[in-house]
Amino acid sequence: MVVIKRQSPAAPGGNESASMEDIDFNTIKAIGRGDRSAFELFVKKYQNPVVNFIFRYVRDRFTAQDLTQEVFLKVFQGAGEFEPRGKVSNWVFTIAFNLCANELKRQKRRGYPYPDLSLGDPAELECPAHDQAGTRKKELEEDLMAALDRLPENQRAALWLRVNEDLSYLEISQVLNISLAGVESLIFRARKQLRQLMRGRNGSSP
Amino acid sequence: MHCSKACEKISAYLDHELDSELSQQVAHHIGQCDDCREVFQDFQKINATVREWPKIELAPDFARQLGRMVEAKEGQATGRLSVPWPLWRFVQSFIRLLDATRYSSAQTLDEFNDFPPFSMGYIYFKLLDQSGRG
């Protein structure tokens, strides 16, 4: 059983967040009326979070750029019918996630050109040189980065949205279209796998 | 609380996603148990690494380019509207008049055909009437 109750770590920021949502809603309304400058402002605000979320998911820079463009074109097309049932940012990430999922399905049908990056044995990632503590730490960070890229797509997406975009489990569940328990499990498993790698590295150090 | 249960909840605890009762239980357990405290600290380090995940940036004029693209697409979609609206309505009405055979009113045109015999108007209405009935 998952017990989920979001406790806002920064209560004073609540009003600020609400007003930001109001601004986003107003911007979306303006975009729905065909306001190009509102659209450009909206793109500027969300382009980097969106492209990086997509990049983490598809792991290809050029595909990420193309999909980001597609996300915002869909935002423009859908702004007129947007219903404020959640945060605007969640809606944008949902569009991005759906496009990513479709893209990966398409790539897999075509033979999946990306290398198989499934998380293997942490020992395989070890490098022979562990002479200095600084080098080890740097290598560990690099290995963790590599391991992050090797996590399954959904785990990567959930962890990214939680840590870098500060989305709640509920919001992530809406974006990824899975249950709350599913989100908790994805994030927990991602951290557990990364920890195993971390522990494996530390354990192997002299 | 047992270690196995606490360990499963440490991730959600770190994300402030547990209710206050469970959160207190996990916090209490972490205070007591070295192993679980280690897990918690490792998860914190992992969060720090995730924040350092390399990011990419789009071209500075990405938004403007996209704005232009949207405008161009809109222009294509509503290209006919670039003709002034009254002129467009006039052209539409004129085309409909020329294509009058499509409309049911074209079947009873005789009452309007008071042109002199063999005048252009007479022939036009006659043809329209025939094609309308045919």
Contacts between the chains, C-beta under 8 A, distances in Angstrom:
chain1	res1	chain2	res2	distance
A	2	B	12	7.5
A	3	B	12	8.0
A	3	B	18	5.7
A	3	B	19	5.0
A	3	B	22	5.1
A	4	B	12	7.3
A	4	B	17	5.3
A	4	B	18	7.4
A	4	B	19	7.7
A	5	B	17	7.2
A	5	B	18	6.6
A	5	B	19	3.9
A	5	B	20	7.3
A	6	B	16	6.7
A	6	B	17	6.2
A	7	B	16	4.4
A	7	B	17	7.8
A	7	B	18	7.8
A	7	B	20	7.2
A	7	B	23	7.1
A	8	B	16	7.4
A	9	B	16	5.4
A	34	B	74	6.9
A	36	B	67	5.0
A	36	B	70	6.6
A	36	B	71	5.8
A	37	B	67	7.6
A	39	B	66	7.6
A	39	B	67	5.8
A	39	B	70	6.3
A	40	B	63	4.4
A	40	B	64	6.1
A	40	B	66	7.3
A	40	B	67	4.4
A	41	B	63	7.6
A	43	B	62	6.9
A	43	B	63	3.9
A	43	B	66	5.4
A	43	B	67	7.4
A	44	B	63	4.5
A	47	B	58	5.2
A	47	B	62	5.7
A	47	B	63	6.5
A	48	B	55	7.1
A	48	B	57	6.3
A	48	B	58	6.9
A	51	B	56	6.1
A	51	B	57	7.7
A	51	B	58	5.5
A	52	B	55	4.9
A	52	B	56	6.3
A	55	B	55	7.8
A	55	B	56	5.4
A	56	B	53	7.0
A	61	B	56	5.8
A	64	B	56	6.8
A	65	B	58	6.6
A	68	B	58	6.8
A	69	B	66	6.3
A	69	B	69	7.8
A	72	B	66	5.5
A	73	B	66	7.5
A	73	B	69	7.5
A	73	B	70	6.9
A	73	B	73	7.8
A	76	B	70	5.2
A	141	B	49	6.3
A	141	B	52	7.5
A	144	B	46	7.2
A	144	B	49	4.7
A	145	B	49	6.9
A	145	B	52	7.7
A	145	B	53	6.7
A	145	B	54	7.2
A	148	B	49	7.2
A	148	B	50	6.6
A	148	B	53	6.2
A	159	B	50	6.0
A	160	B	50	7.0
A	160	B	53	7.4
A	162	B	15	6.0
A	163	B	47	5.2
A	163	B	50	4.4
A	163	B	51	6.1
A	164	B	50	6.6
A	164	B	51	6.3
A	164	B	53	7.2
A	168	B	17	7.1
A	169	B	12	7.5
A	169	B	15	6.9
A	169	B	17	5.0
A	184	B	11	7.1
A	184	B	12	5.3
A	184	B	17	7.0
A	187	B	11	5.6
A	187	B	12	7.8
A	187	B	15	7.1
A	188	B	8	6.6
A	188	B	11	4.1
A	188	B	12	7.3
A	191	B	11	5.3
A	191	B	42	8.0
A	191	B	43	5.1
A	191	B	46	5.4
A	192	B	11	7.9
A	194	B	46	4.9
A	194	B	49	7.7
A	195	B	39	7.0
A	195	B	42	4.7
A	195	B	43	6.9
A	195	B	46	6.6
A	198	B	42	6.0
A	198	B	45	7.2
A	198	B	46	7.3
A	199	B	42	7.5
